[in-house]
């Protein structure tokens, strides 16, 4: 008969790793289930991405993160979290997707694509990078359209429209332009996003002012065609010759999975119910950690300010265990 675990952690990103470290320190029986590679979201970030945070703010469990740069990049972060996981011998099952979580009086039953588990507690730290916010326009399913940006090489010597005004959109536009692509930004608002990294903003503003990168503000794509894109602007409808569309309009947590767990989602922003003092959801024994706590406000929680969730949750779990034993 399979042993009942103390904790199953769903999600093997930095916060999932932090939760595993805390469980190990408290001698809890745990496993991390990650549907992709370790730190799968970071792995799928653009190759040349630089973090907004400094390296010490990305550290977990006071394990030093040494970077050669003032702001660490994607590769340095992947190396750091990999070393943390391997050097601490954490129990992490990669490429194992959780399909279903049920609860009864005996605890949680977790079914994955590879195994079945029983656990007294579950921690959900699944991030938000898997479900793009769609444009919902005709032609969005064409092969020329992508909701992710990995590197600029495919777009050199081509006409590319970048949709969005966030850090990811700005970084993509600048990198494509620098590699020789013809870039047009389509921005729904009146300006580049307010949360764009402060050292990048002058660069994109100047490229737009000088015309190196073209930008349409207060504009939205109406239709994507094989060789062109129709854009609605304050001056009217434009049809632009186009080879690629990179729509970087943000991503969402997997709300269907969260709802399937029985967690209540609140309001237009779909914020899950949880106790801020323990991070426990409305389901007894089911905890939330990281960006998933913010609902559609995916900018609210990130590594820097949610790594503390691991300590809060494991403290709550061990507190319950100690109470049960007395």
Secondary structure by P-SEA (a helix, b strand, c coil): cbbbbcbbbccccaaaaaaaaaaaaacccbbbbbcccccccccccccccccccccccccccccbbbbccccccaaaaaaaaaaaaaaacccccccccccccccccccbbbbcccccccccbbbbcccccccccccccccccccccccccccccccccbbbbbccccaaaaaaaaaaaaaccbbbbbbccccccccccccaaaaaaaaaaaccbbbbcccccccccccbbbbbccccbbbbbccccccccccccaaaaaaaaccccccccbbbbbcccccccccccccccccccccccccccccccccaaaaaaaaaaaaaaaaaac
